[in-house]
Amino acid sequence: MSKIKESKRYGTVFIFCAMVSVLLIFCCLVFSIWEEYKETIINNQKKQMLLTTQSMGENLKVFIEGYQSDLNALCDIEKENYKKTGREDWSILRSYVTNHSRFVYDVILENENGKLLRSVYGYGVASTYSVTEISQEVSFRQCKLENGEMYLVLKKVLRDGRSLSVVLNEKNYYNSLVSNIRLGTNGYVVIKDSKGIILIHPQESQWGINVISGRQEMFPNKDLTSLQKMIENQNRGEAGVSEYYSYWWQDPGVPEVKKVSAYSPAIIGNGFLVVSAVIDYNDIYIPVAAGFFKLGLVFFGIVSVLLGMVLYIGDLRVQKKKDTEEIAYLLELNKILEEMHQSEETIAHQQRLQIMGTMTGGIAHEFNNLLTPIMGYAELLMLELPEGEENYDSASEIYEASGKAKEIIQQISSLSRKNMETAFKNINAAKVLGRAIKMVSSVCPAHVHLEKEIALSDECFLGNETQMNQVILNICVNAIHAIGHREGTITINGNRVSSDELKQYKLSSVSEEWNYYLRIDIADDGEGMSEEVLKQIFDPFFTTKKNGTGTGLGLSLVEQIVHSHKGYVFAESKLGEGSVFHVFLPVNEQKEQEEQQETEEESGDRLRLLVIDDNPKVLRLLEKNFGRLHVPLTACMDFEEARKALKEQEVDAIVTEHDIAGKSGTDFFMSLQGQYPDIIRIIMADRVTREILEAKKRKIIDEYIGKPVSDSAILKAVKNCKERV
């Protein structure tokens, strides 16, 4: 009995395995038949769709050619009438529009500039969305008329420059010849030009838009990548069938679907239009699937098991996708946090610079008020003491030191504003380079060697020595950082070149004002820079150094200073081969001269001055100095006191502090323009602002001088104003 039971058990297992095997083989066979049948049906449907588009393309071509023939005939009639009568006979054209009203809406005559001369209904072209050139004279267009409706237009240019157009009713054409073509449940036909502009579409709101860019504007959150690839094929004039992912634009919510599109070109003369038939992919194979429905019920159990496996695998894939998306999200979040951190550091740095700029103005003002009496009294001591005495030398040292302090204050002040004027002097280039190289050698580490080759003698340029020292030092410091800790060399060359040598670098514009330039080359054999880095080196806050070791302002300030000297600066570099910076400064042909001080005779008793300053020490010093020169001086501490003084005595020149008790000196001078037109007006300022430059340009003031001031600076400014008059 046990053997029989065991035999039956083995038999049952065998039958079950056999049944499962048969079922699996049958499933595979059915699936193979289904796939083959489905592919056959789909391919046949695609061929039919392609034939449909080709047929519609031929019909469209015949339609356009027919009305093109009408247009040529109308042009001949209009030309003949115009030749006989000298005017247009619109009775024939009006009759043509009436007799062809099914598709013809109007006939339009325009001048050579496209302006309406005449039409049956009086509407001209307001906008043109599509132009397809049929021949040199004839074009097929999609336009909106002044009545706000869209039309298809056949336009022909006449020999006299005018043009005659047949306006075709786009809606009637669509309703009569296109809309009755049914493709599945949601399918439709689209006609576009060779640039992708939609001419015919079931949704009128899409007429005249670009099939890609226009829909992106209408539906900004939709992915049109798959559609764009198919449109590129159509725009090349290709015929074919494509499967792609798009949307049902007419349905609420604009659902995404898989579509099948057959398309072919309709050749019209020199151009072509694209006829496209679109159908939902589901509309093709769902009817085929209905025939297999009953067979599907038989295998429902098997499918259920397989479905469970698929669901399990699908759940694993979904979980994997979620994990991937989460990892991508965390990476993106980390990137955003890093960018925010860098932005916070940049903003904080900018805020510190703004605070420094604000503080600089006040510091410069206070220092100038202190330096004015120091320089003034030092100059008085030098005038009263004989040269060669120890006290004279001490006074001279005080005067020179205060002069350097004045220049440093001007440099600190210039950092707080961009593109402000600086007091330039005619200075010897060789001397400036020599002193700058000494300064660079003092900061060079032992492993960096400094070489120089200066081929200059008496060449001069108009500039500021402190600023040029800053240019050389900033570039050399960058070179030291590029060399790093290894052995390296910095080479500084200086020579005089013609402007033609500057032009060979293909700069956008080279001034023709100067014939010669000073060329300063600063080269290093450091690590060099890539092209991407080289393009950004002069941008503010751009730096390749680690956080906290560089501000990114050094080379930006170099460019600003060189441009303020009417020069040029640029760099050449290759990774691993080092860098070279080229600085070109215009040569001043006038040789270096000592500044000549105004003499007492040049001032004379003819000059009567009014000085306004809220610092009594400055006023006392100026009264003493001008008293020594026998120049009458009236000192006032505010603008109201100055107004009273002007009423009581005659004044040749007024010199005032730019800002006194919150009131502007330019406003004060503006109020005096009509009352005292002949008085010379001079502003004293810690730094030259845009307001001062604008006031001088508008002749509200005659001149401005930088603080700290002296009697010679005021007399020189007055003399310059008189010479200009």
Legacy VTK file of the C-alpha trace (Angstrom):
# vtk DataFile Version 3.0
C-alpha trace
ASCII
DATASET POLYDATA
POINTS 725 float
0.000 0.000 0.000
2.808 2.364 0.852
4.379 1.749 -2.566
1.054 2.503 -4.315
0.604 5.702 -2.338
4.147 6.691 -3.118
3.590 5.919 -6.819
0.387 8.014 -6.865
2.198 10.854 -5.140
4.927 10.832 -7.773
2.270 10.651 -10.521
0.435 13.659 -9.109
3.643 15.636 -8.952
4.475 14.652 -12.532
1.033 15.657 -13.814
1.195 18.972 -11.977
4.621 19.721 -13.439
3.453 18.692 -16.894
0.384 20.917 -16.658
2.475 23.822 -15.498
4.904 23.244 -18.360
2.073 23.065 -20.909
0.533 26.215 -19.503
3.832 28.031 -19.680
4.449 26.872 -23.265
0.921 27.860 -24.229
1.340 31.276 -22.565
4.547 31.852 -24.467
2.867 30.799 -27.717
-0.120 33.068 -27.108
2.134 35.934 -26.156
4.210 35.432 -29.320
1.055 35.405 -31.463
-0.226 38.518 -29.671
2.998 40.419 -30.217
3.190 39.493 -33.902
-0.454 40.354 -34.492
-0.183 43.602 -32.589
2.911 44.675 -34.524
1.210 43.864 -37.824
-1.887 45.892 -36.933
0.185 48.821 -35.661
2.442 48.865 -38.738
-0.581 48.747 -41.051
-2.171 51.598 -39.130
1.048 53.604 -39.420
1.156 53.028 -43.190
-2.439 54.168 -43.498
-1.686 57.295 -41.448
1.342 58.065 -43.636
-0.778 57.643 -46.772
-3.361 59.959 -45.215
-0.775 62.689 -44.610
0.653 62.282 -48.111
-2.848 62.538 -49.599
-3.633 65.599 -47.496
-0.291 67.109 -48.458
-1.146 66.674 -52.171
-4.599 68.180 -51.566
-3.023 71.111 -49.697
-0.526 71.606 -52.521
-3.332 71.589 -55.122
-5.384 73.936 -52.927
-2.519 76.456 -52.685
-1.553 76.128 -56.354
-5.181 76.769 -57.363
-5.375 79.984 -55.428
-1.854 80.892 -56.577
-3.158 80.705 -60.146
-6.083 82.922 -59.112
-3.642 85.358 -57.535
-1.526 85.531 -60.705
-4.652 86.169 -62.769
-5.854 88.877 -60.382
-2.408 90.522 -60.512
-2.519 90.541 -64.310
-6.051 92.003 -64.294
-5.105 94.649 -61.744
-1.956 95.508 -63.709
-3.878 95.818 -67.011
-6.590 97.991 -65.447
-4.028 100.172 -63.739
-2.178 100.628 -67.046
-5.373 101.645 -68.861
-7.101 103.772 -66.253
-4.306 104.717 -63.862
-6.259 103.337 -60.889
-7.351 100.002 -59.440
-10.648 98.464 -60.570
-11.957 96.705 -57.477
-15.204 95.535 -58.999
-13.519 92.410 -60.404
-11.661 91.740 -57.152
-14.841 92.251 -55.112
-16.681 89.897 -57.444
-13.916 87.324 -57.033
-14.195 87.484 -53.231
-17.986 87.139 -53.406
-17.906 84.155 -55.783
-15.217 82.322 -53.789
-16.492 83.171 -50.328
-16.255 79.556 -49.150
-12.490 79.887 -48.701
-11.616 83.422 -49.869
-12.204 86.119 -47.265
-10.632 89.174 -48.875
-8.139 90.594 -51.391
-5.579 93.100 -50.052
-3.407 95.613 -51.907
-0.349 96.942 -49.964
2.419 99.394 -50.779
6.131 98.531 -50.805
6.300 99.127 -46.995
3.457 96.712 -46.276
0.927 99.463 -45.537
-2.678 98.813 -46.584
-3.733 100.638 -49.739
-7.083 98.964 -50.275
-9.102 95.831 -49.516
-12.676 94.664 -49.948
-13.492 94.755 -46.235
-10.973 97.426 -45.274
-8.819 95.296 -42.962
-5.036 95.266 -43.285
-2.461 92.834 -41.905
-1.786 93.407 -38.191
0.716 90.582 -37.506
2.517 87.908 -39.539
3.319 84.600 -37.814
4.577 82.363 -40.635
6.171 82.961 -44.064
6.887 80.177 -46.596
8.573 81.350 -49.787
6.957 79.728 -52.868
8.952 81.766 -55.365
10.828 85.049 -55.467
7.566 86.990 -55.769
5.007 84.715 -54.082
4.848 83.617 -50.452
2.358 81.656 -48.334
1.735 83.259 -44.952
-0.268 82.998 -41.742
-1.399 86.447 -40.597
-3.740 88.130 -38.169
-5.804 90.921 -39.734
-6.864 94.106 -38.023
-10.232 92.480 -37.212
-8.361 90.151 -34.833
-8.918 86.921 -36.825
-6.270 84.508 -38.154
-6.067 83.878 -41.923
-3.891 82.120 -44.498
-2.521 84.598 -47.040
-1.075 84.121 -50.530
0.980 87.247 -51.228
2.583 88.317 -54.529
4.976 91.274 -54.904
4.338 93.322 -58.050
7.071 94.893 -60.141
6.329 98.401 -58.868
6.935 97.278 -55.268
3.295 96.943 -54.291
1.841 93.574 -53.345
-1.519 91.854 -53.886
-2.697 89.178 -51.436
-5.532 86.642 -51.436
-6.773 86.114 -47.874
-8.009 82.542 -47.256
-10.437 81.727 -44.453
-8.425 79.427 -42.205
-11.432 78.334 -40.118
-13.457 77.337 -43.191
-10.507 75.395 -44.571
-10.083 73.546 -41.276
-13.793 72.821 -40.836
-14.276 71.690 -44.448
-11.136 69.730 -45.257
-9.369 68.846 -41.993
-11.700 68.520 -39.002
-13.784 65.716 -40.595
-10.759 63.395 -40.648
-11.085 61.145 -37.592
-8.120 59.316 -36.098
-9.076 57.178 -33.125
-10.780 58.786 -30.144
-8.637 61.914 -29.779
-6.546 61.961 -32.978
-6.266 64.992 -35.184
-4.361 66.540 -38.092
-1.832 69.356 -37.696
-0.321 71.542 -40.442
2.909 73.426 -39.699
5.468 75.390 -41.673
9.128 74.363 -42.038
10.073 76.346 -38.906
7.523 74.591 -36.668
4.882 77.365 -36.622
1.409 75.809 -36.253
-0.932 76.770 -39.111
-3.826 74.324 -38.491
-4.679 72.682 -35.146
-7.947 71.653 -33.454
-7.220 74.175 -30.718
-7.340 77.699 -32.214
-5.301 79.148 -29.346
-2.285 77.266 -30.754
-2.553 78.802 -34.255
0.494 80.908 -34.973
2.680 79.604 -32.130
5.889 77.598 -32.395
5.140 73.939 -31.715
7.944 73.815 -29.115
8.691 77.308 -27.739
5.066 78.423 -27.990
3.811 75.416 -26.027
6.536 75.910 -23.458
5.113 79.368 -22.833
1.528 78.033 -22.685
2.440 74.975 -20.598
5.724 75.826 -18.799
5.819 72.668 -16.644
5.563 70.122 -19.484
8.471 68.056 -20.799
8.667 68.413 -24.601
11.979 66.603 -25.150
10.444 63.620 -26.997
8.232 65.893 -29.124
11.175 68.134 -30.026
13.165 65.244 -31.538
10.263 64.416 -33.883
9.775 68.100 -34.826
13.449 68.335 -35.832
12.859 65.500 -38.346
9.752 67.256 -39.699
11.564 70.597 -40.071
14.158 68.892 -42.255
11.393 67.954 -44.713
11.491 64.231 -43.883
8.538 61.840 -44.183
7.991 59.086 -41.658
6.202 57.743 -38.584
7.350 58.331 -35.002
6.261 57.182 -31.581
6.757 59.790 -28.889
5.448 61.115 -25.591
3.338 64.255 -25.595
0.045 65.625 -24.205
-3.594 66.032 -25.177
-3.560 69.838 -25.333
-7.363 70.178 -25.572
-8.205 67.998 -22.540
-8.507 69.442 -19.014
-5.279 69.043 -17.091
-3.335 68.392 -20.328
-2.668 64.657 -19.641
0.540 63.032 -20.857
0.136 60.185 -23.396
2.128 58.136 -25.838
1.303 59.157 -29.406
1.956 57.966 -32.927
2.505 60.642 -35.566
2.769 60.184 -39.321
4.136 63.181 -41.192
5.110 64.149 -44.720
6.096 67.399 -46.445
3.798 69.257 -48.835
6.187 70.871 -51.343
4.997 74.308 -52.471
7.513 75.943 -54.785
10.796 76.673 -53.020
9.429 75.788 -49.585
7.325 73.153 -47.910
4.669 72.681 -45.261
4.406 69.724 -42.870
1.190 67.684 -42.659
1.073 65.554 -39.509
-1.572 63.021 -38.387
-1.549 62.299 -34.644
-3.254 59.406 -32.841
-3.215 57.993 -29.344
-1.053 54.872 -29.245
-3.784 53.163 -27.199
-6.334 53.665 -29.988
-4.372 51.239 -32.161
-3.807 48.241 -29.971
-6.758 48.373 -27.546
-9.228 47.070 -30.189
-6.815 44.230 -30.896
-6.603 43.458 -27.183
-10.386 43.054 -26.990
-10.143 39.908 -29.133
-7.838 38.357 -26.630
-9.978 39.263 -23.622
-11.574 35.824 -23.193
-8.237 34.117 -23.549
-6.955 36.420 -20.865
-9.665 35.237 -18.465
-8.476 31.641 -18.873
-5.018 32.566 -17.754
-6.182 34.927 -15.034
-4.866 32.667 -12.303
-1.432 32.435 -13.890
-1.383 36.148 -14.436
-2.344 36.683 -10.799
0.705 34.783 -9.659
2.915 36.555 -12.124
1.318 39.862 -11.150
2.247 39.251 -7.549
5.827 38.738 -8.595
5.716 41.809 -10.798
4.257 43.871 -7.984
6.960 42.691 -5.673
9.650 43.505 -8.232
7.925 46.789 -8.981
7.866 47.632 -5.291
11.581 46.954 -5.137
12.145 49.212 -8.185
9.968 51.940 -6.701
11.865 51.707 -3.438
15.132 51.838 -5.355
13.898 54.879 -7.281
12.851 56.573 -4.035
16.247 55.846 -2.514
17.956 57.233 -5.632
15.784 60.363 -5.577
16.431 60.834 -1.868
20.184 60.542 -2.391
19.975 63.026 -5.286
17.880 65.356 -3.127
20.381 65.193 -0.280
23.257 65.867 -2.688
21.395 68.844 -4.157
20.536 70.104 -0.673
24.174 69.835 0.353
25.198 71.768 -2.770
22.630 74.487 -2.028
23.829 74.752 1.584
27.431 75.117 0.395
26.404 77.852 -2.068
24.415 79.607 0.669
27.433 79.443 2.960
29.654 80.949 0.271
27.020 83.616 -0.445
26.811 84.492 3.247
30.592 84.871 3.383
30.560 87.081 0.257
27.699 89.227 1.604
29.419 89.580 4.973
32.633 90.580 3.199
30.765 93.152 1.103
29.089 94.536 4.237
32.499 94.909 5.891
33.778 96.739 2.818
30.727 99.034 2.860
31.302 99.794 6.534
34.987 100.489 5.821
33.979 102.745 2.916
31.593 104.694 5.152
34.204 105.028 7.893
36.875 106.054 5.354
35.044 109.254 4.450
34.899 110.429 8.064
38.482 109.383 8.810
39.782 111.186 5.697
37.914 114.364 6.677
39.344 114.402 10.210
42.889 113.593 9.043
42.767 116.332 6.403
41.727 118.851 9.059
44.732 117.746 11.153
47.172 117.731 8.218
46.225 121.232 7.008
47.795 123.122 9.975
50.715 120.651 10.116
51.643 121.242 6.477
50.848 124.959 6.653
52.935 125.747 9.724
55.760 123.489 8.511
55.791 125.500 5.285
55.829 128.773 7.276
58.777 127.570 9.336
60.642 126.648 6.149
60.047 130.148 4.768
61.218 131.838 7.964
64.317 129.650 8.583
67.470 129.776 6.458
68.237 126.635 4.470
70.826 124.300 5.933
69.916 124.867 9.577
68.883 121.901 11.672
65.433 123.418 12.365
64.892 123.997 8.645
65.662 120.325 7.960
63.251 119.299 10.741
60.498 121.478 9.299
61.211 120.033 5.851
60.920 116.476 7.237
57.572 117.401 8.851
56.295 118.872 5.556
57.386 115.850 3.489
55.962 113.362 6.020
52.613 115.197 6.113
52.584 115.258 2.290
53.013 111.483 2.204
50.289 111.155 4.844
48.025 113.285 2.631
48.656 110.944 -0.292
47.951 107.854 1.834
44.661 109.386 3.014
43.705 110.002 -0.620
44.444 106.348 -1.440
42.393 105.088 1.516
39.552 107.372 0.466
39.706 106.143 -3.164
39.148 102.535 -2.007
35.662 103.434 -0.815
34.530 104.618 -4.249
35.114 103.502 -7.815
36.194 105.573 -10.803
36.917 108.759 -8.808
39.461 111.279 -9.995
42.899 111.311 -8.410
45.472 114.086 -8.422
47.971 112.980 -11.093
51.481 114.327 -11.558
54.044 114.079 -14.324
56.372 111.453 -12.846
59.477 109.655 -14.087
58.697 106.019 -14.976
62.195 104.664 -14.240
62.195 106.164 -10.740
58.721 104.821 -9.969
59.632 101.313 -11.184
62.894 101.386 -9.237
61.155 102.268 -5.974
58.371 99.715 -6.646
60.917 96.941 -7.310
62.673 97.731 -4.021
59.337 97.391 -2.259
58.656 94.043 -3.993
62.121 92.709 -3.112
61.398 93.383 0.555
58.360 91.051 0.498
59.869 88.288 -1.690
60.676 85.085 0.250
64.165 83.588 -0.034
63.170 80.938 -2.621
61.722 83.528 -5.047
64.293 85.376 -7.166
63.533 88.835 -8.540
65.038 89.846 -11.883
64.599 93.167 -13.667
65.430 94.702 -17.008
64.424 98.370 -17.181
65.201 100.069 -20.506
63.875 103.509 -19.529
65.583 106.873 -18.981
63.581 110.113 -19.034
60.164 108.699 -20.020
57.362 110.130 -17.916
53.663 109.471 -17.490
50.811 111.273 -15.803
49.862 109.312 -12.746
49.961 108.690 -9.048
53.063 107.025 -7.670
51.332 105.410 -4.694
48.722 103.834 -6.947
51.341 102.518 -9.386
53.279 101.022 -6.464
50.053 99.274 -5.510
49.654 97.904 -9.063
53.185 96.448 -9.178
52.946 95.077 -5.632
49.538 93.388 -6.157
50.676 91.636 -9.352
53.958 90.510 -7.756
52.208 89.215 -4.623
49.946 87.120 -6.886
53.075 85.829 -8.648
54.611 84.844 -5.292
51.443 82.903 -4.401
51.490 81.209 -7.842
55.103 80.025 -7.296
54.218 78.663 -3.865
56.908 76.964 -1.788
59.164 75.851 -4.650
62.033 77.741 -6.257
60.846 80.369 -8.729
61.645 83.607 -10.533
59.747 86.851 -11.039
60.945 88.971 -13.971
60.041 92.651 -14.365
60.720 94.309 -17.725
60.085 97.931 -18.644
60.554 99.690 -21.977
59.004 102.250 -24.310
56.952 100.959 -27.271
54.794 102.459 -30.014
51.010 102.243 -29.965
51.199 99.737 -32.867
52.647 97.126 -30.503
49.585 97.523 -28.256
47.232 97.135 -31.235
48.725 93.763 -32.125
47.020 92.280 -29.061
43.695 92.859 -30.865
42.123 94.958 -28.158
38.611 96.220 -28.900
39.743 99.855 -28.918
43.121 101.570 -28.582
43.153 105.344 -28.108
44.776 107.344 -30.905
45.622 110.134 -28.452
49.065 108.749 -27.532
51.821 107.602 -29.903
53.970 105.806 -27.326
53.330 103.655 -24.274
55.348 102.411 -21.330
55.214 98.613 -21.407
55.724 96.864 -18.064
55.813 93.029 -18.170
55.699 91.062 -14.900
56.311 87.348 -15.543
56.522 84.358 -13.194
57.195 80.643 -13.643
54.425 79.579 -11.262
51.617 77.099 -11.751
49.786 79.215 -14.375
46.057 79.535 -14.999
43.441 77.835 -17.164
41.512 79.806 -19.811
38.385 79.737 -17.631
40.240 81.250 -14.662
42.079 83.751 -16.897
38.746 85.227 -18.064
37.710 86.029 -14.463
40.895 87.262 -12.777
39.873 90.944 -12.937
36.330 90.302 -11.610
35.730 91.659 -8.057
35.738 88.955 -5.343
36.988 86.240 -7.720
39.828 84.292 -6.112
41.365 80.842 -6.448
42.782 80.978 -2.922
41.248 79.100 -0.014
38.585 80.769 2.094
40.059 83.381 4.373
43.352 83.749 2.458
42.210 86.096 -0.319
39.521 88.717 -0.956
39.535 88.647 -4.765
40.002 92.444 -4.894
43.733 92.772 -5.693
43.623 92.380 -9.480
40.248 94.136 -9.678
41.882 97.177 -8.054
44.847 96.833 -10.450
42.525 97.048 -13.453
40.677 100.020 -11.943
43.913 101.953 -11.303
45.415 101.224 -14.737
42.214 102.265 -16.505
42.115 105.492 -14.471
45.635 106.163 -15.850
44.214 105.685 -19.407
46.229 102.495 -19.744
45.600 98.823 -20.463
46.271 95.642 -18.474
45.808 92.014 -19.489
47.428 88.659 -18.818
48.631 85.576 -20.664
48.979 82.210 -18.948
49.087 78.454 -19.437
48.754 75.767 -16.805
52.146 74.582 -15.674
54.022 77.271 -17.636
53.519 80.398 -15.530
51.882 83.747 -16.260
52.811 87.186 -17.564
50.931 90.437 -16.915
51.242 93.263 -19.466
50.684 96.847 -18.284
50.641 99.648 -20.881
50.668 103.308 -19.753
50.597 106.294 -22.145
53.892 108.239 -22.332
53.681 111.940 -21.501
56.046 113.708 -23.910
56.549 116.560 -21.445
59.631 115.862 -19.304
59.523 115.799 -15.538
59.433 119.282 -14.063
59.385 120.640 -10.611
56.154 122.281 -9.607
56.522 126.033 -9.593
55.083 127.745 -6.637
52.970 130.832 -7.004
54.842 134.025 -6.137
53.663 136.997 -4.243
53.716 139.070 -7.435
51.342 136.588 -9.136
48.851 137.009 -6.349
49.113 140.759 -5.769
46.597 142.982 -4.099
44.107 142.434 -6.887
42.772 139.184 -5.389
40.166 139.295 -2.606
39.315 135.912 -1.103
36.391 134.565 0.943
37.147 131.200 2.615
34.425 129.127 4.330
35.457 126.276 6.671
34.010 124.992 9.945
37.526 124.301 11.330
38.910 127.448 13.053
42.492 126.108 12.965
42.373 125.845 9.163
40.989 129.383 8.909
43.670 130.835 11.234
46.432 129.165 9.215
45.078 130.455 5.895
44.636 133.993 7.325
48.253 133.952 8.452
49.611 132.605 5.133
47.575 134.963 2.942
48.438 137.850 5.242
52.086 137.118 4.562
51.301 137.285 0.836
49.305 140.524 1.297
46.142 138.911 -0.031
42.946 140.141 1.662
41.111 137.172 3.194
37.665 137.012 4.775
37.147 133.863 6.879
33.664 132.460 7.605
32.607 129.330 9.479
29.196 128.762 7.813
27.221 129.725 4.723
24.969 132.312 6.439
28.000 134.233 7.695
29.400 134.110 4.150
26.187 135.560 2.684
26.396 138.526 5.074
30.067 139.082 4.162
29.224 139.098 0.443
26.677 141.884 0.991
29.169 144.021 2.921
32.313 143.722 0.726
33.498 142.842 -2.763
35.023 139.390 -3.329
36.896 137.959 -6.332
36.883 134.267 -5.345
35.047 132.052 -2.839
36.686 128.887 -1.521
34.456 126.664 0.622
34.492 123.301 2.359
32.201 120.896 0.458
30.151 119.871 3.490
29.480 122.238 6.408
26.966 121.302 9.104
25.188 118.904 6.720
24.813 121.556 3.995
26.372 121.219 0.523
28.836 123.739 -0.891
27.542 123.070 -4.431
24.022 124.034 -3.304
25.445 127.232 -1.790
27.203 128.140 -5.064
24.065 127.338 -7.053
22.142 129.896 -4.987
24.799 132.555 -5.780
24.932 132.058 -9.566
22.400 134.720 -10.473
23.532 137.289 -7.840
27.329 137.085 -8.280
28.061 135.663 -11.752
31.674 136.909 -11.930
32.932 135.436 -8.635
35.272 132.437 -8.958
33.789 129.422 -7.111
36.108 126.712 -5.717
35.241 123.609 -3.639
37.607 122.017 -1.069
36.899 118.266 -0.687
38.371 115.242 1.064
37.555 113.202 -2.043
36.091 114.005 -5.430
32.490 112.787 -5.614
30.162 112.432 -8.563
28.230 115.457 -7.264
31.365 117.653 -7.491
32.243 116.421 -10.990
28.677 117.064 -12.163
28.709 120.546 -10.576
31.912 121.448 -12.447
30.523 120.066 -15.701
27.395 122.192 -15.299
29.585 125.219 -14.348
28.016 125.541 -10.911
31.625 125.579 -9.611
34.791 126.632 -11.451
37.325 124.289 -9.784
37.867 121.860 -6.926
40.978 121.146 -4.828
41.780 118.273 -2.533
42.267 118.590 1.202
44.414 119.316 3.101
44.669 122.718 1.423
47.399 125.351 1.329
47.675 128.962 0.213
49.640 127.944 -2.905
47.001 125.345 -3.917
44.229 127.952 -3.606
46.194 130.592 -5.560
46.990 128.057 -8.291
43.338 127.061 -8.606
42.277 130.732 -8.836
44.934 131.384 -11.484
43.754 128.392 -13.555
40.172 129.656 -13.411
41.246 133.138 -14.568
43.259 131.684 -17.451
40.253 129.652 -18.656
38.153 132.813 -18.667
LINES 1 726
725 0 1 2 3 4 5 6 7 8 9 10 11 12 13 14 15 16 17 18 19 20 21 22 23 24 25 26 27 28 29 30 31 32 33 34 35 36 37 38 39 40 41 42 43 44 45 46 47 48 49 50 51 52 53 54 55 56 57 58 59 60 61 62 63 64 65 66 67 68 69 70 71 72 73 74 75 76 77 78 79 80 81 82 83 84 85 86 87 88 89 90 91 92 93 94 95 96 97 98 99 100 101 102 103 104 105 106 107 108 109 110 111 112 113 114 115 116 117 118 119 120 121 122 123 124 125 126 127 128 129 130 131 132 133 134 135 136 137 138 139 140 141 142 143 144 145 146 147 148 149 150 151 152 153 154 155 156 157 158 159 160 161 162 163 164 165 166 167 168 169 170 171 172 173 174 175 176 177 178 179 180 181 182 183 184 185 186 187 188 189 190 191 192 193 194 195 196 197 198 199 200 201 202 203 204 205 206 207 208 209 210 211 212 213 214 215 216 217 218 219 220 221 222 223 224 225 226 227 228 229 230 231 232 233 234 235 236 237 238 239 240 241 242 243 244 245 246 247 248 249 250 251 252 253 254 255 256 257 258 259 260 261 262 263 264 265 266 267 268 269 270 271 272 273 274 275 276 277 278 279 280 281 282 283 284 285 286 287 288 289 290 291 292 293 294 295 296 297 298 299 300 301 302 303 304 305 306 307 308 309 310 311 312 313 314 315 316 317 318 319 320 321 322 323 324 325 326 327 328 329 330 331 332 333 334 335 336 337 338 339 340 341 342 343 344 345 346 347 348 349 350 351 352 353 354 355 356 357 358 359 360 361 362 363 364 365 366 367 368 369 370 371 372 373 374 375 376 377 378 379 380 381 382 383 384 385 386 387 388 389 390 391 392 393 394 395 396 397 398 399 400 401 402 403 404 405 406 407 408 409 410 411 412 413 414 415 416 417 418 419 420 421 422 423 424 425 426 427 428 429 430 431 432 433 434 435 436 437 438 439 440 441 442 443 444 445 446 447 448 449 450 451 452 453 454 455 456 457 458 459 460 461 462 463 464 465 466 467 468 469 470 471 472 473 474 475 476 477 478 479 480 481 482 483 484 485 486 487 488 489 490 491 492 493 494 495 496 497 498 499 500 501 502 503 504 505 506 507 508 509 510 511 512 513 514 515 516 517 518 519 520 521 522 523 524 525 526 527 528 529 530 531 532 533 534 535 536 537 538 539 540 541 542 543 544 545 546 547 548 549 550 551 552 553 554 555 556 557 558 559 560 561 562 563 564 565 566 567 568 569 570 571 572 573 574 575 576 577 578 579 580 581 582 583 584 585 586 587 588 589 590 591 592 593 594 595 596 597 598 599 600 601 602 603 604 605 606 607 608 609 610 611 612 613 614 615 616 617 618 619 620 621 622 623 624 625 626 627 628 629 630 631 632 633 634 635 636 637 638 639 640 641 642 643 644 645 646 647 648 649 650 651 652 653 654 655 656 657 658 659 660 661 662 663 664 665 666 667 668 669 670 671 672 673 674 675 676 677 678 679 680 681 682 683 684 685 686 687 688 689 690 691 692 693 694 695 696 697 698 699 700 701 702 703 704 705 706 707 708 709 710 711 712 713 714 715 716 717 718 719 720 721 722 723 724
